[in-house]
Every structure is written in structure tokens, then in C-alpha cells.
Amino acid sequence: MNYIILFVVALLLTFLLTVLILRKLIPILKSKKMGQTILEIGPRWHKSKEGTPTMGGVSFILASIITGFLGCIYIIVVDGITVTLPFMFTLAFAVAAGIIGCIDDSAKLKKKQNEGLTALQKYALQFLVSGIYLVAMTIVCRRFSTVMFIPFLGKSVDFGVFYYIICMILLTGFLNAVNLTDGIDGLCSSITLVFGIFVAVAAYVTGGMSPDGGTVLLGAIMIGGTGGFLVYNFYPARVFMGDTGSLFLGALVVGAGFILNNPLIVIIPGIVYIIETLSVILQVLYFKITHGKRLFKMSPIHHHFEKCGWSEIKIVIVFTLVTVVFSVVAVLFGLK
């Protein structure tokens, strides 16, 4: 089945719904005084952002649910319900991750500080929903075994029980990696938009003119949702997505690898997410080893470049272009 029409309609619908929901949501968030609290240790110029409405990710979550529901009905009519199951589970996983983010954001607003759930609480919830998702994709969809394709090497390796360990690291790791990337206006949205384009292209590269409908739909809602959000989130941002939005997007990003039956592929187009995470890990380790010295001026690394004098727009452009390059590399050399 040619899903080009589905892709275009789903993309446009998600984009329009996100924009329209945000138009109504931003005034509500402002009236409820649901504004972002800025850390004192952050760049001093970020204090001007304090009070900007957060939890705006609710907009593209709702848009994605509506579009995903309608898209699944179309796919079921054309190809049957089995084809839609991986997408359904991935969207459900993303919504569950978004709910965790919503709980965290709500706790921050209640405490009026940039600290919500503890790291242990947040990770425990992420581990739980990731585990349920992995079980659903492995047992219910019956698409996966313990054999994992290795991008660039062009061969598959049976990891046995370590397959599940690797998958859980990927799932929880990318949830937090995308969350860390959401630190300046438009950054996470722009990078994830490009990642969504990669997903859509990968669907056609791996499936020809009859790609998997769920993969096409996933790419469409990622592009449409982040594109619509950028209307209000690009510098200077009028709304932030919060952990509600970034954890939802993180689940879609890592879920794309499972839908493509190539979990490790997300590492290539998702290189910026990984670099952001590594910068935090290296900063903490270096600080402890050297008893107080810093490897970067600030982490995640986008803040380091800010303190080096880069504008937010420049950082977004450069990081997005890096994602474009690595997405092309992933399409050319990483797919099976």
C-alpha cells in the first residue's frame, strides 16, 4: 500500500492541531501561573525566561494521539490491525513517558523550583514503562528475537539475554537524553523534527513504495508535532515543552528504532542527544576526580557553547545541521 497520502495528511493534521491547541493552551498556562523556574546556576541571561509557560508539550501529545488514532483506523481498514500494533505500543509508551514528565513538571510548579521528582523516582517510573513496552513489542508483536542488527557492520548478532539489557539501556537512556537536550529555545524541537524526517525516509528505504504504515505515521506525527511546536517555541520561546514534552519525544525517538526492527540505528541520527548526555556524565566524573574542576563551562554542552558566546539560534542551527548529516549517514549506511 502506498502511504504517501497518509504521511502528508497526518503531518499536516498534527501540525495544525499542535498550533491550534497551543493558541488555546498558552493563555491557560499563563492564567494558572504555570511558568518555568530557572536555576540560579544557569546562564544569567536565562533569568529573563523565568515565568514562560511550561508543559506546552501537552499540545503535540494530544495532536499525536488524535492523528495516531485516525491514522491507525485508516491502516487497519487497508492492511489490518496487526500492522498497526508496533505503532500503537510506541505511541502508548510515549504517552506514558509524557505522563511521567507531567508528574515531574507538576511537582516542580508546586514546589516553585526546578526540582520535581527525585532522580530515583523518575528513573524507576521510566524503567517500568520501558520494560512494559519491551515486553509488548517482543511478545505481543512477535517482531523481535535476541538477534540485533549492527549498523555499518551489515550483520546481525545474537546477544542472548544481553539483548534485553541493551534494549533497556537504549530505552531509558534516550528518554533522558532527549530530556537533557531540551535546554534552549527550539533546540529539542528542531533536532527531533529532523529525526522525524529520518524516520519517514527510513520507512521508504526499508519498505520501498509499500513501507510499513506505522513507521510512516510515526515519522509524520514527529515532524508535524515538533514543527507546530516550533511556531511558538523558536527563539524567543513563548512556551516550553517541559519534561512532559521532552520525555514524550524521547519515547518516540527510541521507539522508532524498535518499529524499524533496528534498535541501534537511533544512535546515529540521535548523535546530538548522546553528546548532550555524555557531556553531563563527563562533567560530573571530571568534577569528582579533580575535586571541583570543570571540564565544560556548563553542561549539558549546549550551555557550554552559550557561555562561549554562541547565540541560542546559532546553537540550534549547528546542532540541527549535525543531526541532518548523521541522519543522511544513517540512511545510507545504517539501515538493513
C-alpha positions as CSV (number, residue, x, y, z in Angstrom):
1,M,0.0,0.0,0.0
2,N,1.3,3.5,-0.9
3,Y,1.2,5.6,2.2
4,I,2.3,8.9,0.8
5,I,-1.2,10.4,1.2
6,L,-1.4,9.1,4.8
7,F,2.0,10.7,5.5
8,V,1.1,14.1,4.1
9,V,-2.3,14.3,5.8
10,A,-1.0,13.0,9.1
11,L,1.9,15.5,9.1
12,L,-0.4,18.5,8.2
13,L,-3.1,17.4,10.7
14,T,-0.6,17.0,13.6
15,F,1.0,20.4,12.7
16,L,-2.3,22.3,12.6
17,L,-3.7,20.6,15.7
18,T,-0.5,21.4,17.7
19,V,-0.6,25.1,16.6
20,L,-4.3,25.4,17.4
21,I,-4.1,23.7,20.8
22,L,-1.1,25.9,21.7
23,R,-3.1,29.0,20.8
24,K,-5.6,28.0,23.5
25,L,-3.2,26.4,25.9
26,I,-0.7,29.2,26.4
27,P,-3.2,31.6,27.8
28,I,-4.5,28.9,30.1
29,L,-1.0,28.1,31.3
30,K,-0.3,31.7,32.0
31,S,-3.5,32.2,33.9
32,K,-2.7,29.2,36.1
33,K,0.8,30.7,36.6
34,M,2.5,27.5,35.3
35,G,5.7,29.3,34.4
36,Q,9.2,27.8,34.2
37,T,11.6,28.3,37.2
38,I,15.2,29.0,36.1
39,L,18.1,27.5,38.0
40,E,20.4,30.1,39.7
41,I,23.4,28.1,38.4
42,G,22.3,28.5,34.8
43,P,23.4,31.3,32.4
44,R,22.4,34.6,33.9
45,W,20.6,35.7,30.8
46,H,18.2,32.8,31.1
47,K,16.6,34.5,34.1
48,S,14.6,36.6,31.6
49,K,12.9,33.4,30.6
50,E,11.5,32.8,34.1
51,G,7.7,32.7,34.0
52,T,7.5,31.4,30.4
53,P,4.7,28.8,30.4
54,T,5.9,25.2,30.5
55,M,4.2,21.9,29.9
56,G,3.5,23.0,26.4
57,G,4.3,19.5,25.2
58,V,0.7,18.6,26.0
59,S,-0.2,20.2,22.7
60,F,1.7,17.8,20.4
61,I,0.9,14.9,22.7
62,L,-2.8,15.5,22.2
63,A,-2.3,16.2,18.5
64,S,-0.3,13.0,18.1
65,I,-3.0,10.9,19.9
66,I,-5.7,12.3,17.6
67,T,-3.7,11.9,14.4
68,G,-2.4,8.5,15.5
69,F,-5.9,7.2,16.3
70,L,-7.3,8.3,12.9
71,G,-4.2,7.1,11.1
72,C,-4.5,3.6,12.7
73,I,-8.1,3.4,11.6
74,Y,-7.1,4.0,8.0
75,I,-4.2,1.5,8.2
76,I,-6.5,-1.1,9.8
77,V,-9.0,-0.7,7.0
78,V,-6.3,-1.1,4.4
79,D,-3.9,-3.6,5.9
80,G,-5.4,-5.0,9.1
81,I,-4.8,-4.3,12.8
82,T,-1.6,-6.4,13.1
83,V,0.3,-3.8,11.1
84,T,-0.6,-1.0,13.5
85,L,0.4,-2.8,16.7
86,P,4.0,-1.6,16.9
87,F,2.9,2.0,16.3
88,M,0.1,1.7,18.9
89,F,2.5,0.3,21.5
90,T,5.1,3.0,20.7
91,L,2.6,5.8,21.0
92,A,1.2,4.4,24.2
93,F,4.8,4.2,25.5
94,A,5.4,7.8,24.6
95,V,2.1,8.9,26.3
96,A,3.1,7.0,29.4
97,A,6.6,8.8,29.3
98,G,4.8,12.1,28.9
99,I,2.6,11.4,31.9
100,I,5.8,10.8,34.0
101,G,7.1,14.2,32.7
102,C,3.8,15.8,33.6
103,I,4.0,14.5,37.1
104,D,7.6,15.9,37.3
105,D,6.6,19.2,35.9
106,S,3.6,19.5,38.2
107,A,5.9,18.8,41.2
108,K,8.3,21.5,40.1
109,L,5.5,24.0,39.8
110,K,4.0,23.0,43.1
111,K,7.4,23.4,44.8
112,K,8.1,26.6,42.7
113,Q,11.6,25.3,41.9
114,N,13.4,23.4,39.1
115,E,13.4,20.2,41.1
116,G,10.4,17.8,40.8
117,L,10.6,14.1,41.2
118,T,13.9,12.7,42.5
119,A,16.2,11.1,40.0
120,L,15.5,7.7,41.5
121,Q,11.7,8.2,41.3
122,K,11.9,9.4,37.7
123,Y,14.2,6.5,36.6
124,A,12.1,3.9,38.4
125,L,9.0,5.0,36.5
126,Q,10.9,5.2,33.2
127,F,12.3,1.7,33.8
128,L,8.8,0.4,34.5
129,V,7.1,1.8,31.3
130,S,10.2,0.9,29.2
131,G,10.0,-2.7,30.5
132,I,6.3,-2.9,29.6
133,Y,7.0,-1.6,26.2
134,L,9.8,-4.0,25.5
135,V,7.6,-7.0,26.6
136,A,4.7,-5.8,24.4
137,M,7.0,-5.3,21.4
138,T,8.7,-8.6,21.9
139,I,5.9,-10.9,22.9
140,V,2.7,-9.4,21.5
141,C,4.1,-8.1,18.2
142,R,6.5,-11.0,17.9
143,R,8.8,-9.0,15.7
144,F,11.9,-9.3,17.7
145,S,14.3,-12.0,18.9
146,T,17.6,-11.7,20.8
147,V,19.3,-11.1,17.4
148,M,20.2,-7.5,16.9
149,F,21.3,-5.9,13.6
150,I,24.6,-3.9,13.9
151,P,24.6,-0.8,11.7
152,F,27.7,-0.3,9.4
153,L,28.8,-3.9,10.0
154,G,25.9,-5.1,8.0
155,K,25.3,-8.2,10.0
156,S,23.2,-9.4,12.9
157,V,24.4,-10.7,16.3
158,D,22.6,-12.9,18.8
159,F,23.1,-11.2,22.1
160,G,21.1,-13.7,24.1
161,V,19.9,-12.3,27.4
162,F,22.1,-9.3,26.9
163,Y,19.7,-8.2,24.2
164,Y,17.2,-7.1,26.8
165,I,19.8,-5.3,28.8
166,I,20.9,-3.4,25.8
167,C,17.3,-2.5,24.9
168,M,16.5,-1.3,28.4
169,I,19.7,0.9,28.3
170,L,18.6,2.3,25.0
171,L,15.0,2.9,26.1
172,T,15.7,4.6,29.4
173,G,18.9,6.3,28.1
174,F,17.2,8.0,25.2
175,L,14.3,9.2,27.3
176,N,16.7,11.1,29.5
177,A,19.0,12.1,26.6
178,V,16.2,13.9,24.7
179,N,15.1,15.4,28.1
180,L,18.6,16.9,28.6
181,T,18.6,18.3,25.1
182,D,15.6,20.5,25.9
183,G,17.6,23.4,27.4
184,I,17.4,26.3,25.0
185,D,14.6,27.7,22.7
186,G,13.8,25.5,19.8
187,L,16.7,23.0,20.2
188,C,15.0,19.8,21.1
189,S,12.1,20.6,18.7
190,S,14.4,21.2,15.8
191,I,16.6,18.2,16.3
192,T,13.6,15.9,16.8
193,L,11.9,17.3,13.7
194,V,15.0,16.2,11.6
195,F,14.9,12.9,13.4
196,G,11.3,12.5,12.3
197,I,12.3,13.2,8.7
198,F,14.9,10.4,9.1
199,V,12.1,8.0,10.3
200,A,9.9,8.8,7.3
201,V,12.8,8.4,4.8
202,A,13.9,5.2,6.5
203,A,10.3,3.8,6.2
204,Y,10.5,4.1,2.4
205,V,14.2,3.0,2.1
206,T,13.4,-0.2,4.0
207,G,10.0,-0.8,2.6
208,G,10.2,0.6,-0.9
209,M,6.9,2.1,-2.2
210,S,5.0,-0.1,0.2
211,P,6.5,0.9,3.6
212,D,5.2,-0.1,7.0
213,G,2.2,2.2,7.7
214,G,3.0,2.6,11.3
215,T,6.6,3.8,10.6
216,V,5.3,6.3,8.1
217,L,2.7,7.5,10.6
218,L,5.3,7.8,13.4
219,G,7.5,10.0,11.1
220,A,4.6,12.2,10.2
221,I,3.5,12.9,13.8
222,M,7.1,13.6,14.9
223,I,7.5,16.2,12.1
224,G,4.1,17.7,12.4
225,G,4.2,17.9,16.2
226,T,7.6,19.4,16.6
227,G,7.1,21.7,13.6
228,G,3.8,23.0,15.1
229,F,5.5,23.5,18.4
230,L,8.4,25.4,16.9
231,V,5.9,28.1,15.8
232,Y,5.7,29.1,19.5
233,N,9.0,27.6,20.8
234,F,11.6,29.0,18.4
235,Y,13.7,31.9,19.9
236,P,12.4,33.8,21.7
237,A,10.2,31.0,23.0
238,R,6.6,31.8,24.1
239,V,6.2,28.3,25.6
240,F,8.4,25.4,26.8
241,M,7.6,21.8,26.3
242,G,8.7,20.8,29.8
243,D,9.5,17.2,30.8
244,T,6.0,16.4,29.6
245,G,7.0,17.0,26.0
246,S,10.7,16.0,26.1
247,L,10.0,12.6,27.6
248,F,7.2,12.0,25.1
249,L,9.5,12.9,22.2
250,G,12.3,10.7,23.7
251,A,10.0,7.7,23.7
252,L,9.1,8.4,20.0
253,V,12.7,8.7,19.1
254,V,13.9,5.5,20.7
255,G,10.7,3.7,19.7
256,A,11.5,4.5,16.0
257,G,14.4,2.0,16.2
258,F,12.1,-0.7,17.5
259,I,9.5,-0.1,14.9
260,L,12.2,-0.3,12.2
261,N,13.4,-3.6,13.9
262,N,16.8,-1.9,14.2
263,P,17.1,-0.5,17.7
264,L,20.7,0.5,17.4
265,I,20.0,2.7,14.4
266,V,18.8,5.6,16.6
267,I,22.3,6.1,17.9
268,I,23.4,7.6,14.5
269,P,20.7,10.3,13.8
270,G,20.4,10.7,17.6
271,I,24.1,11.6,18.0
272,V,23.3,15.1,19.4
273,Y,21.2,13.6,22.2
274,I,24.1,11.2,23.0
275,I,26.6,14.0,23.0
276,E,24.4,16.1,25.3
277,T,24.2,13.2,27.8
278,L,27.9,12.3,27.6
279,S,28.8,16.0,28.4
280,V,26.8,15.7,31.6
281,I,28.4,12.4,32.6
282,L,31.9,13.6,31.8
283,Q,31.3,16.9,33.7
284,V,30.2,15.0,36.8
285,L,33.1,12.5,36.6
286,Y,35.7,15.1,36.0
287,F,34.3,17.3,38.8
288,K,34.6,14.4,41.3
289,I,38.0,13.2,40.1
290,T,39.6,16.7,40.1
291,H,37.8,17.7,43.4
292,G,35.9,20.7,41.9
293,K,37.3,21.4,38.5
294,R,35.0,21.6,35.4
295,L,35.6,20.1,32.0
296,F,33.0,22.3,30.4
297,K,31.9,25.8,31.4
298,M,28.5,24.2,32.0
299,S,26.7,21.1,31.0
300,P,24.7,19.9,29.0
301,I,27.1,21.0,26.3
302,H,24.7,23.5,24.6
303,H,25.1,25.6,27.8
304,H,28.9,25.4,27.3
305,F,28.6,26.9,23.9
306,E,26.2,29.6,25.3
307,K,28.9,30.6,27.8
308,C,31.4,30.6,25.0
309,G,29.4,33.4,23.3
310,W,27.2,31.4,20.9
311,S,23.7,32.7,20.5
312,E,20.8,30.3,21.0
313,I,19.9,30.5,17.3
314,K,23.4,29.6,16.3
315,I,23.5,26.6,18.6
316,V,20.2,25.4,17.3
317,I,21.3,25.7,13.7
318,V,24.6,24.0,14.2
319,F,23.2,21.1,16.3
320,T,20.4,20.6,13.8
321,L,22.8,20.5,10.9
322,V,24.9,17.9,12.7
323,T,21.7,15.9,13.1
324,V,21.0,16.3,9.4
325,V,24.4,15.0,8.4
326,F,24.2,12.0,10.7
327,S,20.7,11.2,9.6
328,V,21.9,11.0,6.0
329,V,24.7,8.8,7.1
330,A,22.2,6.5,8.9
331,V,20.0,6.3,5.8
332,L,23.0,5.5,3.5
333,F,24.9,3.1,5.8
334,G,22.9,2.1,8.8
335,L,19.6,0.6,7.6
336,K,19.1,-3.0,6.8
